[in-house]
Amino acid sequence: MNIDKLIALITKRRLLFHLSFWWLYGLSRLLLLHLSIPDLSLTYAILNILYVLLLNIFFYYYLAYLTTPFFRKGRYIIGVLLLLATFPLWVILSMTFSDISLMWDHSFYPEIRKIFLWHTFEEFVNAWYLFGGVLWGVLPPIMIKLLLETYRHIQRQRSILSYNNQMAKKQAYSNLAPEFIFGTLQLIQDKLKNNQNAQQATTQLTNLLDFAFYKSQKKTVTTQEEIDFLESYIGFERMRHSPNRVSIHFEHSVSENYTIPPLLFINFIENAFKHGVNSTIQQSWVKIYFHENNGILSFKVQNSLPKNTTKSSGGIGLKNVRRRLELEFPGKFVLNSMKSDIFEIDLEIQLR
């Protein structure tokens, strides 16, 4: 079994892996304690192991899942405050456990309590030394988690690079030279100076191609740039269709200008027109919502469907978008689709 399959198995069976790890960890500690102090009572030994094990479990998840993410996001003040809180938390948890232990063994209670009787500076230093031992005990599982996350990040970056290279090659094979297209559009626009609708169409097409050829080559664009691109595309569709037959609604708002991968939403909108509006001569509609609030981007597309349609809406294009989302926002997005008498796509992305 190679390392990729092993990591995939660990991720899939995460709960079982965690339970097995802590069970083996506690068992090994109990064995070492018995070997070092053979005449220790079984009750005292179990309480000792439970005390150490529960502290290690608590501080592992506290540090790995609550504290570390703040440092990763650059929110160092909160991260440092959470780190400083570990010592008083250790004191509170230890005192609580010692009180509970009285139900089984009265000898364990004073052993814990004397750690926190700081009559001298040496006793206070000794308490910190013991606390350091607790943190040292959670270091191995935290290191394992960090190594796994680092490996996943490297593999994800490689996948993104490979995907982008493939897309760049496909685009290079399928597209005309951008300079030729923009030059042709400028020539057409000059010849249509007296036709306002035609000028507007060529201007919007120029904006679309500028984004597709140049801005889409960047790793990221701002949410506002993506909205402007979608506005141009939707504006072009409005000119193609009569407002009496096709109703098109686009609603958008952003609280902050986050950066996102380019061309992430266009496939959803293209499919709405392709499988809804363009598949019927009857009245139809498309509704598009693009909202960002507190780092959560919500994107929704709804479109009418022709009566008695059996054709699948989306297909390979939507699968490719889902693949991009998995590479760019692993574990930070939810994508759902629903088909009844209408087709709906709901996408939510955590941008922070």
C-alpha atoms as one frame of an Amber mdcrd trajectory, in Angstrom:
protein
   0.000   0.000   0.000   1.535   3.347  -1.078   1.419   6.491   1.052  -1.465
   8.067  -0.935  -3.701   5.045  -0.337  -2.693   4.941   3.330  -3.553   8.629
   3.845  -6.842   8.169   1.959  -7.688   5.220   4.228  -6.817   7.226   7.378
  -8.987  10.121   6.166 -11.901   7.824   5.333 -11.672   5.945   8.651 -10.657
   8.961  10.740 -12.830   8.170  13.773 -11.645   4.548  13.911  -8.026   5.667
  13.508  -8.314   8.204  16.352 -10.018   5.728  18.699  -7.400   3.058  17.945
  -4.534   5.487  18.481  -5.746   6.658  21.891  -6.600   3.115  22.995  -3.080
   1.917  22.135  -1.601   5.042  23.723  -3.432   4.423  27.020  -2.610   0.706
  26.980   1.097   1.369  26.446   1.136   3.937  29.286  -0.575   1.441  31.607
   1.965  -1.245  30.702   4.918   1.103  31.304   3.463   2.210  34.649   2.998
  -1.417  35.748   6.558  -2.323  34.738   8.055   0.681  36.542   5.956   0.289
  39.742   4.851  -3.393  39.952   3.196  -3.134  43.392   0.915  -0.228  42.386
  -2.776  -0.917  42.987  -4.847  -1.523  39.863  -7.384   1.194  40.773  -4.663
   3.786  41.295  -2.932   2.761  38.054  -6.168   3.043  36.046  -6.954   6.455
  37.569  -3.430   7.634  36.784  -3.684   6.501  33.166  -7.183   7.953  32.775
  -5.949  11.270  34.147  -3.001  11.439  31.737  -4.970  10.060  28.785  -7.943
  12.414  29.166  -5.631  15.421  29.511  -3.681  14.380  26.416  -6.862  13.835
  24.407  -8.299  17.195  25.487  -5.146  19.197  24.766  -4.514  17.422  21.454
  -7.897  18.457  20.044  -7.702  21.851  21.762  -4.333  22.620  20.142  -4.799
  20.820  16.805  -8.344  21.886  15.948  -8.956  25.081  17.940  -5.610  26.853
  18.432  -3.545  25.942  15.345  -6.129  27.185  12.765  -5.858  30.739  14.154
  -2.090  30.749  13.575  -2.630  29.311  10.089  -5.034  32.157   9.265  -2.622
  34.783  10.633  -4.797  35.614  13.664  -1.850  35.406  16.045  -3.302  37.350
  18.999  -6.199  34.906  19.425  -3.807  31.993  18.894  -1.428  33.227  21.616
  -4.318  33.857  24.040  -5.560  30.301  23.486  -2.046  28.988  24.126  -1.781
  30.974  27.360  -5.133  29.537  28.451  -3.742  25.981  28.408  -2.126  26.258
  31.867  -5.251  27.431  33.765  -7.271  24.858  31.816  -4.841  22.164  32.967
  -5.255  23.297  36.590  -9.081  23.298  36.357  -9.245  19.886  34.653  -6.783
  18.346  37.109  -8.670  19.629  40.157 -11.974  18.406  38.705 -10.550  14.948
  37.991  -9.082  14.718  41.494 -12.521  15.451  42.986 -14.153  12.766  40.822
 -11.411  10.244  41.703 -12.489  10.313  45.372 -15.339   7.968  44.430 -12.818
   5.171  43.693  -9.488   5.860  45.388  -8.721   8.308  48.201  -4.960   8.075
  47.662  -5.096   9.627  44.194  -6.750  12.849  45.417  -3.813  14.179  47.519
  -1.300  13.184  44.824  -2.988  15.555  42.385  -3.805  18.285  44.884  -0.245
  18.672  46.153   0.861  19.692  42.635  -1.114  22.911  43.024  -0.033  23.858
  46.571   2.457  26.508  45.520   4.007  27.510  48.830   7.375  28.147  47.206
   8.610  29.260  43.805  10.195  25.817  43.306   6.775  24.179  43.694   5.316
  26.540  41.089   8.182  25.725  38.691   7.614  22.020  39.349   3.943  22.436
  38.389   4.999  24.018  35.089   7.436  21.153  34.582   4.612  18.633  35.016
   2.403  20.708  32.714   5.162  20.634  30.095   5.098  16.854  30.358   1.412
  16.874  29.437   2.073  19.061  26.386   5.050  16.876  25.459   2.699  13.888
  25.496   0.465  15.426  22.811   3.397  16.431  20.607   3.653  13.091  18.683
  -0.007  13.028  17.503   0.142  16.744  16.636   3.315  16.150  14.586   1.600
  13.265  12.776  -1.375  15.514  11.983   0.876  18.344  10.727   2.866  15.942
   8.533  -0.352  14.542   7.029  -1.710  18.054   6.392   1.587  19.151   4.813
   1.616  16.106   2.541  -2.022  16.673   1.538  -1.263  20.343   0.801   1.717
  19.424  -1.421  -0.335  16.824  -3.299  -3.212  19.280  -3.713  -0.863  21.952
  -5.111   0.550  19.407  -7.555  -2.955  18.457  -8.657  -3.893  22.120  -9.149
  -0.706  22.750 -11.153  -1.325  19.672 -13.298  -4.960  20.657 -13.849  -4.016
  24.237 -14.786  -1.345  22.989 -17.204  -3.866  20.698 -18.914  -6.388  23.519
 -19.202  -3.728  25.860 -20.591  -2.776  23.304 -23.250  -6.400  22.784 -24.258
  -6.909  26.526 -24.497  -3.752  26.950 -26.556  -4.896  24.310 -29.025  -8.455
  25.582 -29.351  -8.131  29.397 -29.365  -7.150  31.909 -32.007  -4.506  34.505
 -31.183  -6.086  37.062 -28.779  -4.529  40.008 -30.632  -6.234  38.924 -33.853
  -9.649  38.634 -32.174  -9.395  41.974 -30.339  -8.177  43.687 -33.498 -11.124
  42.281 -35.438 -13.591  43.421 -32.778 -12.122  46.929 -32.812 -12.478  47.034
 -36.591 -16.126  45.903 -36.353 -16.835  48.464 -33.641 -15.393  51.280 -35.761
 -17.701  50.294 -38.610 -20.770  50.212 -36.333 -20.482  53.641 -34.732 -24.030
  54.551 -35.674 -25.531  51.354 -34.277 -25.656  51.665 -30.484 -26.847  48.094
 -29.816 -24.130  46.619 -32.007 -21.505  48.764 -30.299 -22.728  47.631 -26.889
 -22.579  44.003 -28.006 -18.999  44.274 -29.268 -17.945  46.126 -26.093 -19.359
  43.392 -23.878 -17.835  40.697 -26.054 -14.480  42.476 -25.787 -14.812  42.490
 -21.990 -15.640  38.790 -22.004 -12.662  37.899 -24.159 -10.335  40.150 -22.174
 -11.256  38.225 -19.034 -11.114  34.830 -20.756  -7.742  35.427 -22.441  -5.867
  37.503 -19.882  -7.409  37.703 -16.404  -8.282  34.004 -16.393  -4.565  33.219
 -16.744  -4.005  34.622 -13.244  -4.164  32.282 -10.292  -6.885  34.401  -8.674
  -9.162  37.339  -9.440 -11.206  39.480  -7.067 -14.852  38.668  -6.443 -15.750
  42.016  -8.032 -13.799  41.142 -11.204 -15.648  37.827 -11.405 -18.977  39.644
 -10.956 -18.066  42.112 -13.736 -17.277  39.186 -16.034 -20.589  37.501 -15.234
 -22.386  40.836 -15.778 -20.888  41.057 -19.279 -21.864  37.479 -20.084 -25.415
  37.904 -18.772 -25.716  41.252 -20.577 -24.777  39.499 -23.808 -27.460  36.857
 -23.181 -30.031  39.621 -22.539 -29.317  41.044 -25.986 -29.683  37.614 -27.586
 -33.136  36.971 -26.148 -36.347  38.950 -26.206 -37.359  40.188 -22.725 -40.940
  39.194 -23.587 -39.894  35.538 -23.864 -36.941  35.276 -21.470 -36.701  36.785
 -17.990 -33.121  37.123 -16.698 -32.377  38.222 -13.125 -28.876  38.714 -11.683
 -28.486  39.789  -8.063 -25.108  40.280  -6.390 -23.405  41.840  -3.371 -20.007
  41.548  -1.678 -18.945  42.858   1.743 -15.208  42.403   1.095 -13.209  41.929
  -2.084 -11.867  38.402  -1.616  -9.800  36.608  -4.244 -11.095  33.465  -5.942
 -10.026  31.277  -8.889 -11.266  32.756 -12.198 -14.076  31.304 -14.313 -15.423
  29.304 -11.379 -19.130  30.070 -11.915 -19.553  30.539 -15.656 -20.293  26.850
 -16.364 -23.330  26.965 -14.083 -24.733  29.996 -15.918 -23.925  28.582 -19.365
 -25.812  25.397 -18.466 -28.822  27.401 -17.272 -29.159  28.993 -20.712 -28.170
  25.886 -22.671 -30.549  23.429 -20.980 -33.274  25.902 -20.047 -33.680  28.995
 -22.232 -32.150  27.643 -25.448 -34.014  24.325 -25.290 -37.474  25.788 -25.788
 -39.338  28.453 -27.716 -41.742  28.917 -24.812 -41.397  31.534 -22.090 -38.480
  30.779 -19.779 -36.384  32.371 -17.071 -33.008  32.350 -15.336 -32.253  33.663
 -11.831 -28.687  34.104 -10.584 -27.617  35.095  -7.064 -24.039  35.911  -6.049
 -23.626  37.079  -2.442 -20.665  37.223  -0.063 -21.050  37.968   3.637 -18.410
  37.556   6.361 -16.235  35.387   4.151 -19.054  33.041   3.058 -19.801  33.141
  -0.667 -23.267  31.927  -1.652 -23.972  31.308  -5.338 -27.289  30.083  -6.698
 -28.574  29.538 -10.235 -32.182  28.619 -11.006 -33.643  28.103 -14.458 -36.885
  26.919 -15.961 -36.901  23.638 -17.876 -38.811  22.640 -20.991 -41.806  20.423
 -20.318 -41.172  16.653 -20.428 -37.412  17.136 -20.577 -35.287  14.059 -19.878
 -31.903  15.512 -20.788 -29.398  15.774 -17.937 -28.463  19.330 -16.979 -24.739
  19.748 -16.469 -22.792  16.630 -17.315 -19.030  16.797 -17.776 -18.856  20.584
 -17.321 -20.313  20.446 -13.809 -18.100  17.486 -12.908 -15.072  19.556 -13.904
 -16.262  22.450 -11.723 -16.700  20.107  -8.765 -13.172  18.805  -9.360 -11.827
  22.373  -9.348 -13.685  23.136  -6.129 -12.229  20.016  -4.484  -8.729  21.158
  -5.453  -9.119  24.848  -4.597 -11.417  24.655  -1.543 -10.982  21.202   0.047
 -13.512  20.752   2.819 -14.654  24.371   2.484 -17.517  24.145   0.000 -20.958
  22.611  -0.350 -22.377  22.049  -3.847 -25.908  20.775  -4.365 -28.149  20.468
  -7.402 -31.881  19.864  -7.617 -34.060  19.059 -10.604 -37.859  19.035 -10.639
 -39.874  21.364 -12.849 -36.865  23.699 -12.538 -33.126  23.126 -12.226 -31.229
  24.652  -9.320 -27.557  24.815  -8.343 -26.562  25.889  -4.817 -22.911  26.521
  -4.004 -21.495  27.807  -0.728 -17.769  28.480  -0.282 -15.878  29.428   2.864
 -13.364  32.015   1.602 -11.529  32.694   4.869
